[in-house]
Amino acid sequence: MFAPGIFQVLAVLLVVLLIFGNRLPSVARSLGQSIIEFKKGVKEIESKKDETHAGDTP
């Protein structure tokens, strides 16, 4: 099978930087905010789950 070498990977990264270079900071910022919101949602679900389990025990 085909395995890309270091030069192929660098060439692809260079092309990506040339095409999307000016948008990368905003994309990274959006990705970071999405991760933060996802973590908040997970914590909220876990806290609700803990509250329901705490109410079930006598």
PDB file of N, CA, C and O in Angstrom:
ATOM      1  N   MET A   1       0.841  -1.172   0.000  1.00  0.00           N
ATOM      2  CA  MET A   1       0.000   0.000   0.000  1.00  0.00           C
ATOM      3  C   MET A   1       0.891   1.242   0.000  1.00  0.00           C
ATOM      4  O   MET A   1       2.091   1.156   0.260  1.00  0.00           O
ATOM      5  N   PHE A   2       0.307   2.363  -0.286  1.00  0.00           N
ATOM      6  CA  PHE A   2       1.048   3.613  -0.374  1.00  0.00           C
ATOM      7  C   PHE A   2       1.160   4.267   0.996  1.00  0.00           C
ATOM      8  O   PHE A   2       0.152   4.482   1.669  1.00  0.00           O
ATOM      9  N   ALA A   3       2.365   4.579   1.402  1.00  0.00           N
ATOM     10  CA  ALA A   3       2.595   5.292   2.648  1.00  0.00           C
ATOM     11  C   ALA A   3       3.296   6.610   2.310  1.00  0.00           C
ATOM     12  O   ALA A   3       4.376   6.597   1.720  1.00  0.00           O
ATOM     13  N   PRO A   4       2.695   7.745   2.676  1.00  0.00           N
ATOM     14  CA  PRO A   4       3.305   9.029   2.321  1.00  0.00           C
ATOM     15  C   PRO A   4       4.599   9.259   3.090  1.00  0.00           C
ATOM     16  O   PRO A   4       4.698   8.972   4.283  1.00  0.00           O
ATOM     17  N   GLY A   5       5.574   9.778   2.381  1.00  0.00           N
ATOM     18  CA  GLY A   5       6.849  10.107   2.998  1.00  0.00           C
ATOM     19  C   GLY A   5       6.802  11.494   3.608  1.00  0.00           C
ATOM     20  O   GLY A   5       5.787  12.186   3.529  1.00  0.00           O
ATOM     21  N   ILE A   6       7.897  11.890   4.212  1.00  0.00           N
ATOM     22  CA  ILE A   6       7.964  13.182   4.887  1.00  0.00           C
ATOM     23  C   ILE A   6       7.812  14.328   3.894  1.00  0.00           C
ATOM     24  O   ILE A   6       7.200  15.346   4.217  1.00  0.00           O
ATOM     25  N   PHE A   7       8.361  14.174   2.691  1.00  0.00           N
ATOM     26  CA  PHE A   7       8.272  15.250   1.709  1.00  0.00           C
ATOM     27  C   PHE A   7       6.841  15.427   1.192  1.00  0.00           C
ATOM     28  O   PHE A   7       6.412  16.549   0.927  1.00  0.00           O
ATOM     29  N   GLN A   8       6.112  14.331   1.050  1.00  0.00           N
ATOM     30  CA  GLN A   8       4.722  14.439   0.615  1.00  0.00           C
ATOM     31  C   GLN A   8       3.867  15.116   1.686  1.00  0.00           C
ATOM     32  O   GLN A   8       3.008  15.942   1.377  1.00  0.00           O
ATOM     33  N   VAL A   9       4.110  14.762   2.932  1.00  0.00           N
ATOM     34  CA  VAL A   9       3.359  15.367   4.033  1.00  0.00           C
ATOM     35  C   VAL A   9       3.662  16.857   4.112  1.00  0.00           C
ATOM     36  O   VAL A   9       2.751  17.668   4.280  1.00  0.00           O
ATOM     37  N   LEU A  10       4.931  17.223   3.992  1.00  0.00           N
ATOM     38  CA  LEU A  10       5.306  18.634   4.027  1.00  0.00           C
ATOM     39  C   LEU A  10       4.710  19.399   2.851  1.00  0.00           C
ATOM     40  O   LEU A  10       4.290  20.545   3.010  1.00  0.00           O
ATOM     41  N   ALA A  11       4.668  18.783   1.684  1.00  0.00           N
ATOM     42  CA  ALA A  11       4.083  19.435   0.512  1.00  0.00           C
ATOM     43  C   ALA A  11       2.594  19.692   0.724  1.00  0.00           C
ATOM     44  O   ALA A  11       2.094  20.764   0.382  1.00  0.00           O
ATOM     45  N   VAL A  12       1.887  18.721   1.284  1.00  0.00           N
ATOM     46  CA  VAL A  12       0.458  18.898   1.550  1.00  0.00           C
ATOM     47  C   VAL A  12       0.250  19.996   2.586  1.00  0.00           C
ATOM     48  O   VAL A  12      -0.642  20.830   2.426  1.00  0.00           O
ATOM     49  N   LEU A  13       1.053  20.011   3.640  1.00  0.00           N
ATOM     50  CA  LEU A  13       0.939  21.055   4.655  1.00  0.00           C
ATOM     51  C   LEU A  13       1.211  22.436   4.071  1.00  0.00           C
ATOM     52  O   LEU A  13       0.539  23.404   4.428  1.00  0.00           O
ATOM     53  N   LEU A  14       2.182  22.532   3.186  1.00  0.00           N
ATOM     54  CA  LEU A  14       2.498  23.804   2.545  1.00  0.00           C
ATOM     55  C   LEU A  14       1.326  24.291   1.696  1.00  0.00           C
ATOM     56  O   LEU A  14       0.981  25.473   1.727  1.00  0.00           O
ATOM     57  N   VAL A  15       0.723  23.392   0.949  1.00  0.00           N
ATOM     58  CA  VAL A  15      -0.433  23.763   0.125  1.00  0.00           C
ATOM     59  C   VAL A  15      -1.595  24.204   1.008  1.00  0.00           C
ATOM     60  O   VAL A  15      -2.266  25.190   0.704  1.00  0.00           O
ATOM     61  N   VAL A  16      -1.835  23.485   2.092  1.00  0.00           N
ATOM     62  CA  VAL A  16      -2.917  23.854   3.013  1.00  0.00           C
ATOM     63  C   VAL A  16      -2.654  25.231   3.610  1.00  0.00           C
ATOM     64  O   VAL A  16      -3.569  26.048   3.712  1.00  0.00           O
ATOM     65  N   LEU A  17      -1.413  25.494   4.005  1.00  0.00           N
ATOM     66  CA  LEU A  17      -1.078  26.805   4.562  1.00  0.00           C
ATOM     67  C   LEU A  17      -1.257  27.914   3.536  1.00  0.00           C
ATOM     68  O   LEU A  17      -1.736  28.998   3.870  1.00  0.00           O
ATOM     69  N   LEU A  18      -0.882  27.656   2.302  1.00  0.00           N
ATOM     70  CA  LEU A  18      -1.029  28.676   1.266  1.00  0.00           C
ATOM     71  C   LEU A  18      -2.496  28.965   0.963  1.00  0.00           C
ATOM     72  O   LEU A  18      -2.869  30.113   0.722  1.00  0.00           O
ATOM     73  N   ILE A  19      -3.315  27.940   0.975  1.00  0.00           N
ATOM     74  CA  ILE A  19      -4.728  28.121   0.640  1.00  0.00           C
ATOM     75  C   ILE A  19      -5.518  28.676   1.820  1.00  0.00           C
ATOM     76  O   ILE A  19      -6.298  29.615   1.658  1.00  0.00           O
ATOM     77  N   PHE A  20      -5.323  28.104   3.004  1.00  0.00           N
ATOM     78  CA  PHE A  20      -6.143  28.449   4.165  1.00  0.00           C
ATOM     79  C   PHE A  20      -5.395  29.258   5.216  1.00  0.00           C
ATOM     80  O   PHE A  20      -5.909  29.429   6.322  1.00  0.00           O
ATOM     81  N   GLY A  21      -4.220  29.754   4.920  1.00  0.00           N
ATOM     82  CA  GLY A  21      -3.382  30.429   5.909  1.00  0.00           C
ATOM     83  C   GLY A  21      -4.057  31.576   6.626  1.00  0.00           C
ATOM     84  O   GLY A  21      -3.920  31.716   7.842  1.00  0.00           O
ATOM     85  N   ASN A  22      -4.791  32.406   5.884  1.00  0.00           N
ATOM     86  CA  ASN A  22      -5.400  33.567   6.530  1.00  0.00           C
ATOM     87  C   ASN A  22      -6.620  33.195   7.365  1.00  0.00           C
ATOM     88  O   ASN A  22      -7.047  33.985   8.206  1.00  0.00           O
ATOM     89  N   ARG A  23      -7.186  32.018   7.155  1.00  0.00           N
ATOM     90  CA  ARG A  23      -8.368  31.592   7.912  1.00  0.00           C
ATOM     91  C   ARG A  23      -8.025  30.664   9.071  1.00  0.00           C
ATOM     92  O   ARG A  23      -8.894  30.363   9.890  1.00  0.00           O
ATOM     93  N   LEU A  24      -6.799  30.209   9.159  1.00  0.00           N
ATOM     94  CA  LEU A  24      -6.441  29.241  10.203  1.00  0.00           C
ATOM     95  C   LEU A  24      -6.652  29.766  11.627  1.00  0.00           C
ATOM     96  O   LEU A  24      -7.152  29.012  12.462  1.00  0.00           O
ATOM     97  N   PRO A  25      -6.301  31.012  11.948  1.00  0.00           N
ATOM     98  CA  PRO A  25      -6.550  31.476  13.322  1.00  0.00           C
ATOM     99  C   PRO A  25      -8.027  31.444  13.705  1.00  0.00           C
ATOM    100  O   PRO A  25      -8.368  31.053  14.821  1.00  0.00           O
ATOM    101  N   SER A  26      -8.897  31.848  12.794  1.00  0.00           N
ATOM    102  CA  SER A  26     -10.323  31.833  13.128  1.00  0.00           C
ATOM    103  C   SER A  26     -10.849  30.406  13.234  1.00  0.00           C
ATOM    104  O   SER A  26     -11.717  30.127  14.061  1.00  0.00           O
ATOM    105  N   VAL A  27     -10.335  29.505  12.409  1.00  0.00           N
ATOM    106  CA  VAL A  27     -10.743  28.100  12.488  1.00  0.00           C
ATOM    107  C   VAL A  27     -10.278  27.499  13.813  1.00  0.00           C
ATOM    108  O   VAL A  27     -11.028  26.771  14.463  1.00  0.00           O
ATOM    109  N   ALA A  28      -9.048  27.800  14.211  1.00  0.00           N
ATOM    110  CA  ALA A  28      -8.523  27.280  15.475  1.00  0.00           C
ATOM    111  C   ALA A  28      -9.315  27.836  16.656  1.00  0.00           C
ATOM    112  O   ALA A  28      -9.599  27.113  17.611  1.00  0.00           O
ATOM    113  N   ARG A  29      -9.670  29.118  16.591  1.00  0.00           N
ATOM    114  CA  ARG A  29     -10.455  29.731  17.657  1.00  0.00           C
ATOM    115  C   ARG A  29     -11.828  29.067  17.757  1.00  0.00           C
ATOM    116  O   ARG A  29     -12.294  28.761  18.855  1.00  0.00           O
ATOM    117  N   SER A  30     -12.464  28.849  16.631  1.00  0.00           N
ATOM    118  CA  SER A  30     -13.776  28.201  16.621  1.00  0.00           C
ATOM    119  C   SER A  30     -13.692  26.776  17.152  1.00  0.00           C
ATOM    120  O   SER A  30     -14.571  26.332  17.891  1.00  0.00           O
ATOM    121  N   LEU A  31     -12.645  26.064  16.780  1.00  0.00           N
ATOM    122  CA  LEU A  31     -12.457  24.702  17.270  1.00  0.00           C
ATOM    123  C   LEU A  31     -12.275  24.692  18.784  1.00  0.00           C
ATOM    124  O   LEU A  31     -12.847  23.847  19.473  1.00  0.00           O
ATOM    125  N   GLY A  32     -11.485  25.622  19.302  1.00  0.00           N
ATOM    126  CA  GLY A  32     -11.285  25.713  20.744  1.00  0.00           C
ATOM    127  C   GLY A  32     -12.569  26.011  21.488  1.00  0.00           C
ATOM    128  O   GLY A  32     -12.836  25.417  22.532  1.00  0.00           O
ATOM    129  N   GLN A  33     -13.374  26.936  20.955  1.00  0.00           N
ATOM    130  CA  GLN A  33     -14.653  27.259  21.591  1.00  0.00           C
ATOM    131  C   GLN A  33     -15.603  26.070  21.547  1.00  0.00           C
ATOM    132  O   GLN A  33     -16.355  25.837  22.493  1.00  0.00           O
ATOM    133  N   SER A  34     -15.569  25.326  20.464  1.00  0.00           N
ATOM    134  CA  SER A  34     -16.420  24.139  20.355  1.00  0.00           C
ATOM    135  C   SER A  34     -16.035  23.093  21.389  1.00  0.00           C
ATOM    136  O   SER A  34     -16.904  22.468  21.998  1.00  0.00           O
ATOM    137  N   ILE A  35     -14.747  22.902  21.586  1.00  0.00           N
ATOM    138  CA  ILE A  35     -14.278  21.935  22.583  1.00  0.00           C
ATOM    139  C   ILE A  35     -14.707  22.368  23.980  1.00  0.00           C
ATOM    140  O   ILE A  35     -15.136  21.539  24.782  1.00  0.00           O
ATOM    141  N   ILE A  36     -14.593  23.659  24.275  1.00  0.00           N
ATOM    142  CA  ILE A  36     -14.996  24.170  25.587  1.00  0.00           C
ATOM    143  C   ILE A  36     -16.488  23.952  25.811  1.00  0.00           C
ATOM    144  O   ILE A  36     -16.893  23.517  26.888  1.00  0.00           O
ATOM    145  N   GLU A  37     -17.308  24.250  24.806  1.00  0.00           N
ATOM    146  CA  GLU A  37     -18.751  24.054  24.931  1.00  0.00           C
ATOM    147  C   GLU A  37     -19.097  22.574  25.098  1.00  0.00           C
ATOM    148  O   GLU A  37     -20.001  22.229  25.859  1.00  0.00           O
ATOM    149  N   PHE A  38     -18.383  21.706  24.393  1.00  0.00           N
ATOM    150  CA  PHE A  38     -18.612  20.268  24.529  1.00  0.00           C
ATOM    151  C   PHE A  38     -18.305  19.805  25.944  1.00  0.00           C
ATOM    152  O   PHE A  38     -19.072  19.039  26.528  1.00  0.00           O
ATOM    153  N   LYS A  39     -17.182  20.266  26.504  1.00  0.00           N
ATOM    154  CA  LYS A  39     -16.814  19.880  27.866  1.00  0.00           C
ATOM    155  C   LYS A  39     -17.840  20.392  28.875  1.00  0.00           C
ATOM    156  O   LYS A  39     -18.171  19.691  29.832  1.00  0.00           O
ATOM    157  N   LYS A  40     -18.347  21.618  28.665  1.00  0.00           N
ATOM    158  CA  LYS A  40     -19.385  22.148  29.554  1.00  0.00           C
ATOM    159  C   LYS A  40     -20.633  21.278  29.497  1.00  0.00           C
ATOM    160  O   LYS A  40     -21.243  20.992  30.527  1.00  0.00           O
ATOM    161  N   GLY A  41     -21.008  20.862  28.305  1.00  0.00           N
ATOM    162  CA  GLY A  41     -22.179  20.005  28.143  1.00  0.00           C
ATOM    163  C   GLY A  41     -22.007  18.670  28.833  1.00  0.00           C
ATOM    164  O   GLY A  41     -22.941  18.169  29.459  1.00  0.00           O
ATOM    165  N   VAL A  42     -20.825  18.089  28.725  1.00  0.00           N
ATOM    166  CA  VAL A  42     -20.556  16.804  29.373  1.00  0.00           C
ATOM    167  C   VAL A  42     -20.634  16.958  30.891  1.00  0.00           C
ATOM    168  O   VAL A  42     -21.216  16.113  31.571  1.00  0.00           O
ATOM    169  N   LYS A  43     -20.051  18.032  31.425  1.00  0.00           N
ATOM    170  CA  LYS A  43     -20.113  18.258  32.874  1.00  0.00           C
ATOM    171  C   LYS A  43     -21.553  18.458  33.335  1.00  0.00           C
ATOM    172  O   LYS A  43     -21.943  17.971  34.396  1.00  0.00           O
ATOM    173  N   GLU A  44     -22.339  19.174  32.539  1.00  0.00           N
ATOM    174  CA  GLU A  44     -23.739  19.410  32.895  1.00  0.00           C
ATOM    175  C   GLU A  44     -24.521  18.102  32.924  1.00  0.00           C
ATOM    176  O   GLU A  44     -25.321  17.879  33.833  1.00  0.00           O
ATOM    177  N   ILE A  45     -24.301  17.251  31.952  1.00  0.00           N
ATOM    178  CA  ILE A  45     -24.985  15.958  31.913  1.00  0.00           C
ATOM    179  C   ILE A  45     -24.561  15.095  33.093  1.00  0.00           C
ATOM    180  O   ILE A  45     -25.397  14.438  33.714  1.00  0.00           O
ATOM    181  N   GLU A  46     -23.259  15.093  33.407  1.00  0.00           N
ATOM    182  CA  GLU A  46     -22.779  14.299  34.538  1.00  0.00           C
ATOM    183  C   GLU A  46     -23.357  14.806  35.852  1.00  0.00           C
ATOM    184  O   GLU A  46     -23.716  14.009  36.718  1.00  0.00           O
ATOM    185  N   SER A  47     -23.451  16.132  36.009  1.00  0.00           N
ATOM    186  CA  SER A  47     -23.997  16.663  37.261  1.00  0.00           C
ATOM    187  C   SER A  47     -25.483  16.333  37.386  1.00  0.00           C
ATOM    188  O   SER A  47     -25.956  16.036  38.483  1.00  0.00           O
ATOM    189  N   LYS A  48     -26.223  16.381  36.284  1.00  0.00           N
ATOM    190  CA  LYS A  48     -27.637  15.999  36.331  1.00  0.00           C
ATOM    191  C   LYS A  48     -27.789  14.521  36.649  1.00  0.00           C
ATOM    192  O   LYS A  48     -28.694  14.126  37.384  1.00  0.00           O
ATOM    193  N   LYS A  49     -26.897  13.704  36.091  1.00  0.00           N
ATOM    194  CA  LYS A  49     -26.938  12.267  36.361  1.00  0.00           C
ATOM    195  C   LYS A  49     -26.644  12.008  37.833  1.00  0.00           C
ATOM    196  O   LYS A  49     -27.298  11.172  38.457  1.00  0.00           O
ATOM    197  N   ASP A  50     -25.662  12.720  38.396  1.00  0.00           N
ATOM    198  CA  ASP A  50     -25.328  12.553  39.808  1.00  0.00           C
ATOM    199  C   ASP A  50     -26.480  13.002  40.701  1.00  0.00           C
ATOM    200  O   ASP A  50     -26.741  12.384  41.733  1.00  0.00           O
ATOM    201  N   GLU A  51     -27.175  14.083  40.309  1.00  0.00           N
ATOM    202  CA  GLU A  51     -28.303  14.563  41.106  1.00  0.00           C
ATOM    203  C   GLU A  51     -29.435  13.546  41.123  1.00  0.00           C
ATOM    204  O   GLU A  51     -30.064  13.341  42.161  1.00  0.00           O
ATOM    205  N   THR A  52     -29.700  12.914  40.000  1.00  0.00           N
ATOM    206  CA  THR A  52     -30.786  11.932  39.958  1.00  0.00           C
ATOM    207  C   THR A  52     -30.419  10.687  40.746  1.00  0.00           C
ATOM    208  O   THR A  52     -31.282  10.089  41.388  1.00  0.00           O
ATOM    209  N   HIS A  53     -29.159  10.287  40.711  1.00  0.00           N
ATOM    210  CA  HIS A  53     -28.734   9.117  41.480  1.00  0.00           C
ATOM    211  C   HIS A  53     -28.694   9.428  42.972  1.00  0.00           C
ATOM    212  O   HIS A  53     -28.972   8.548  43.787  1.00  0.00           O
ATOM    213  N   ALA A  54     -28.358  10.649  43.344  1.00  0.00           N
ATOM    214  CA  ALA A  54     -28.324  11.020  44.758  1.00  0.00           C
ATOM    215  C   ALA A  54     -29.736  11.050  45.330  1.00  0.00           C
ATOM    216  O   ALA A  54     -29.924  10.743  46.507  1.00  0.00           O
ATOM    217  N   GLY A  55     -30.726  11.408  44.531  1.00  0.00           N
ATOM    218  CA  GLY A  55     -32.106  11.440  44.999  1.00  0.00           C
ATOM    219  C   GLY A  55     -32.712  10.061  45.117  1.00  0.00           C
ATOM    220  O   GLY A  55     -33.702   9.896  45.829  1.00  0.00           O
ATOM    221  N   ASP A  56     -32.164   9.066  44.451  1.00  0.00           N
ATOM    222  CA  ASP A  56     -32.698   7.707  44.485  1.00  0.00           C
ATOM    223  C   ASP A  56     -32.298   6.949  45.742  1.00  0.00           C
ATOM    224  O   ASP A  56     -33.031   6.059  46.173  1.00  0.00           O
ATOM    225  N   THR A  57     -31.166   7.272  46.340  1.00  0.00           N
ATOM    226  CA  THR A  57     -30.694   6.524  47.503  1.00  0.00           C
ATOM    227  C   THR A  57     -31.445   6.976  48.750  1.00  0.00           C
ATOM    228  O   THR A  57     -31.686   8.170  48.927  1.00  0.00           O
ATOM    229  N   PRO A  58     -31.817   6.035  49.614  1.00  0.00           N
ATOM    230  CA  PRO A  58     -32.565   6.387  50.843  1.00  0.00           C
ATOM    231  C   PRO A  58     -31.694   6.998  51.908  1.00  0.00           C
ATOM    232  O   PRO A  58     -32.183   7.340  52.985  1.00  0.00           O
TER     233      PRO A  58
END
